[in-house]
Amino acid sequence: MDIKCTSVFLFLLTVHFKSCESIVKPAPYSTDPEAIAEREACDYNIKITLEMAKAGKAPRKIRVYADGIYDLFHPGHANQLLQAKNAFPDVHLIVGVCNDVLTHARKGKTVMKDVDRYQAVSHSRYVDEVLTDAPWEITDEFLEKNKIDFVAHDDVPYLNENGVDIYQLLKDRDMFYGTQRTEGVSTSDLISSIVRDYDDYVKRNLKRGYNRKDMNVSFVKANSIKLKGKIDEIKIAVNEKKEDMLHMWEDVSKEFMEQFIHLFGRDGQVTNYFNDRKGKILRSIPSPEKFKKLLHLKELIITSSDSESHTESETESETESQTESETESQTESETELQTESETEWQTISQTESDTESQTESEIEWQTKSQIESKLKSSEEYYDAFSSFEKI
């Protein structure tokens, strides 16, 4: 029992180290000793059908072949290799890459050279072996030489110059496994994006120190791209300054609005000042009822002043006549001392009464002048109040 456990542990440890080796180094080429040894160890006389492979009943490793150009190796390529590796249990994935001569003649110019494309594929963790100089069309001789059980490629028909699908024979033999293309990701899409932004990439490389001749760019084109780059830099700087100015203007405008509201708002200083002045003016203006009473008082004062002036004139005339009579009587009775003293006493009394009446009239006149001035100011206040109410 212990021996069995030990053997199982050693087997698992060996598998672990083999898996670690496949991760820490790239996949070998088909001409490398490791790939040759793997191919010679395969008993190709044991044929594996599609049903056996799907059911996981294959007696040996299933050798699956996937081919392509793999220019600008991208996620679409990696997804195709992942599907081929997981097509069946225990798959040994062989990836064939066409060289430059065949690819340029059949499909067109590539961005990467063939040696670089071989290296890119060998560094994929799904790949077990890289077959260089892969053929354009797969023949029986090629299948026998590399001991290939199945070929993995997308289901879209790949027509040759005669209009025949080059994978049709394999499909008829049930030796074809169809993979799904990754939509939106292809070498053609990448090239299109580069061509679309050609000037940007030229400008990028010129900044990195590349020579225009290395990129096959003319002198005029290179300088126009440089000039355009300078203009773009100026535009960016102007936009940044514009944003700074806008932010500064926003700050200044906010401060101005706050100050304006502080002064002229509902509770602002200026508003409070005018409200205070308005209250004082309204308090100094008499009410309409009081104003009517003042007008009535004014009329009474004017009437009383007229009657008093008339009374004073009559009193003065009577006084003058009385004085004349007393003077005559005094002249007639100068010899009588008693009469003289009485006359003098009456004269003194009359003089005192006249003085008192004159003083009272002056006081009344001053009082009347004050009332008239108050009435006049009240009328002005009332007119101001009426115009203020209209406003």
Helices and strands as residue ranges (DSSP letters): H 2-24, H 33-40, H 50-55, E 62-68, H 75-85, E 91-97, H 100-106, H 114-122, E 129-132, H 140-146, E 150-154, H 168-172, E 176-179, H 187-196, H 198-207, H 219-264, H 269-284, H 288-332, H 337-390
